[in-house]
Amino acid sequence: MTFENLLYEVADGVATVTINRPKALNALNEATLKELLCCFAGIAEDEAVKVVILTGAGDKAFVAGADIAAMQPLDATAARSFALLGHRLGRVIESLPKPVIAAVNGYALGGGCELALCCDIRLASENARFGQPEVNLGVIPGFGGTQRLARLVGKGLASELIFTGDMIDAVEAHRIGLANKVLPADELL
C-alpha cells in the first residue's frame, strides 16, 4: 500500500503505520483520515500482519491534533463530516482483530490523543505530551475522546483534562494510566 500522508511497512508480522506530515506536526486532515481508514482496512485483511504500530514521523509529534488550518473554512455540515470520519477511524482501530500499539513521540494533542486512546497499548517516549486542548478553541473532543479518556483514567481525571485543556507529560500520563509505559526516545521504535 502506498499513501501520500502515511508510510507503511510490514516486517516479521509487524505493520508500522507512520503518519508522515512532520512539517504540520502530523496534524490530521481529511485526506490523512481517509488514508488511515484505507490502511487499517488493508491491515484487517492481511493475514501476514499480526500486530500494528501506529506512530508519527519525526520526534516533535505523534499527532498534534486536527489540522486547524484545514478545518477553519469548514461549515457546520463539513465539520460534522470531519468529526464522523475521525469517529469511524476510532471504531475501526478499536475493533481491529489485531493488537494496535501507539508509539507516542512528542505531542499527542486533541485528535492525536484521541487516536492514541483507540489503540490497545500506548507507549510514550520520555518527551511525549498528551492533552485535549479543544476547550481552548471553544469545542469538545470530536473523535470520541470524552468517552475513551474517561474509560481509561476515570471520569474525574478525564473531566479535568478536557475542561482545562491542560497538557501532561509522559510520566504523568503513565501515572494516571493513559500511557502503559515510558521509554527513552531512542528506544520507542
Residue pairs with C-beta under 8 A, 6 or more apart in sequence:
1 8
1 38
1 39
1 42
2 8
3 20
3 35
3 38
3 39
4 31
4 35
5 19
5 20
5 21
5 29
5 31
5 32
5 35
6 17
6 18
6 19
6 20
6 32
6 35
6 36
6 39
7 16
7 17
7 18
7 20
7 57
8 15
8 16
8 17
8 18
8 39
9 15
9 16
10 16
10 46
10 48
10 49
13 48
13 49
13 50
13 51
14 49
14 50
14 51
14 52
14 53
15 43
15 46
15 49
15 51
15 52
15 53
16 52
16 53
16 55
16 189
17 36
17 39
17 40
17 43
17 52
17 53
17 54
17 55
18 55
18 56
18 57
19 26
19 28
19 32
19 36
19 54
19 55
19 56
19 57
19 62
19 63
20 26
20 57
21 27
21 32
21 57
22 56
22 57
22 58
22 60
22 61
24 64
24 67
25 56
25 60
25 61
25 63
25 64
25 106
25 107
26 56
26 57
26 58
26 61
26 62
26 63
26 64
26 112
27 63
27 64
27 65
27 66
27 67
27 68
27 70
27 112
28 63
28 65
28 66
28 67
28 86
28 111
28 112
28 115
29 66
29 67
29 70
30 70
30 82
30 85
32 67
33 82
33 85
33 86
33 89
34 85
36 89
37 85
37 88
37 89
37 92
40 52
40 89
40 92
40 93
40 96
41 92
43 49
43 52
43 96
43 98
44 92
44 96
44 97
44 98
49 98
50 98
51 98
51 99
51 100
51 101
52 96
52 98
52 99
52 100
52 101
53 100
53 101
53 103
53 189
54 93
54 100
54 101
54 102
54 103
54 115
54 119
55 62
55 102
55 103
55 104
55 105
55 188
55 189
56 62
56 63
56 104
56 105
56 106
56 112
58 105
58 106
59 105
59 106
59 125
59 127
59 185
60 105
60 106
60 107
61 105
61 106
61 107
61 108
61 109
61 112
62 102
62 103
62 104
62 105
62 106
62 107
62 108
62 112
62 115
62 116
62 128
63 107
63 108
63 109
63 111
63 112
63 115
63 116
64 106
64 107
64 109
64 110
64 112
65 107
65 109
65 110
65 111
65 112
65 113
65 133
66 82
66 86
66 110
66 111
66 142
68 137
71 79
71 82
74 82
82 142
83 142
83 143
86 111
86 114
86 142
86 143
86 144
87 142
87 143
87 144
89 115
89 118
89 143
90 114
90 115
90 117
90 118
90 143
90 144
90 148
93 100
93 115
93 118
93 119
94 118
99 120
99 121
100 118
100 119
100 120
100 121
101 119
101 120
101 121
101 122
101 123
102 108
102 115
102 116
102 119
102 121
102 122
102 123
103 123
103 125
103 188
103 189
104 116
104 122
104 123
104 124
104 125
104 128
104 130
104 170
104 179
104 188
105 125
105 127
105 128
105 185
105 188
106 125
106 127
106 128
106 129
107 128
107 129
107 131
108 115
108 116
108 128
108 129
108 130
108 131
109 129
109 130
109 131
109 132
109 133
109 167
110 131
110 132
110 133
110 134
110 141
110 145
111 141
111 142
111 143
113 130
113 131
113 132
113 141
113 145
113 149
114 132
114 141
114 142
114 143
114 144
114 145
114 148
115 143
116 122
116 130
117 144
117 145
117 148
117 149
117 152
117 178
118 144
118 148
121 180
122 173
122 178
122 179
122 180
123 179
123 180
123 181
123 183
123 188
124 130
124 170
124 173
124 174
124 179
124 181
124 182
124 183
125 170
125 182
125 183
125 184
125 185
125 188
126 170
126 171
126 182
126 183
126 184
126 185
127 170
127 185
128 169
128 170
128 173
128 179
128 182
129 167
129 168
129 169
129 170
130 167
130 168
130 170
130 173
130 178
130 179
131 161
131 165
131 166
131 167
131 168
132 141
132 145
132 149
132 161
132 162
132 165
133 165
133 167
134 140
134 141
134 142
134 162
134 165
135 162
135 163
135 164
135 165
136 165
140 146
140 162
141 149
141 162
145 162
146 158
146 162
149 158
149 161
149 162
149 178
150 158
150 159
152 158
152 177
152 178
153 161
153 176
153 177
153 178
157 176
160 166
161 168
168 176
168 178
170 179
170 182
171 182
173 179
173 182
174 180
174 181
174 182
